[in-house]
Amino acid sequence: MIKQDTKATKKQDEIFRKMSADKKLELGSKLWLLAKELTKDKPNHGINRPETIAGKSR
């Protein structure tokens, strides 16, 4: 299975190497927006949580 992963990684690297910087930025932006959309209904357990009623973060 590692060989298959290695082949996939090499193919991905080849695709990105040939891609222009503008295209990479566009793709990255679209992937970020997709990730944000997919996680919008999930609870936020990160450092930048909204404050609690008492005014303190957990």
N, C-alpha and C positions, 0 to 999 in steps of 0.2 A: 504494500500500500504506500510506503514511503516513496518508491520510485514514481508512482502515479502522481503523488503530490508534488514531487520535484519537477515532473514534466509540466504539470499545470502551472507551477510557479514560474518556470522558465518561459512558458508561452505568455503568461501575463506580463512578465518583465519585458519580453520582446515587444508586445503591443504598446506598453507604456513608454518604452524607449523611443519608439517611432512617432509617438503622439506629440503634437506641439504643446508648448507651455500653456497657451490659451485654452486649448482643448482639455488639458489636465485640470486647469482651474475650473472650467465649466463643469466637468464631470464631478470634481470634488464638491462643488457647490450643490449640484443636484443630489449627490449622495447624502450630503449633510441635511438638506431639506427633507429627503426621504426618511432618514433616521429620526429627525425631529417629528415628522408626521406620525411615524410608527410608534413613538414613545410618548405622544402627547397625553394619553389617558393613563399613563403609568405614574405611580407615586415618585416623587423626587426625594431620594435619600442622599443627595450630594451635599457638599459644603455650603452651597449657595441656596439653602432652603429658605422659604418664607418664614417670617417670625411667627411664633405661637401667640396665643391670646395674651399670655403674661409678658410678651415683649422680648422673650428670649428664644433663641434657637435651641433645638434639642441637644 
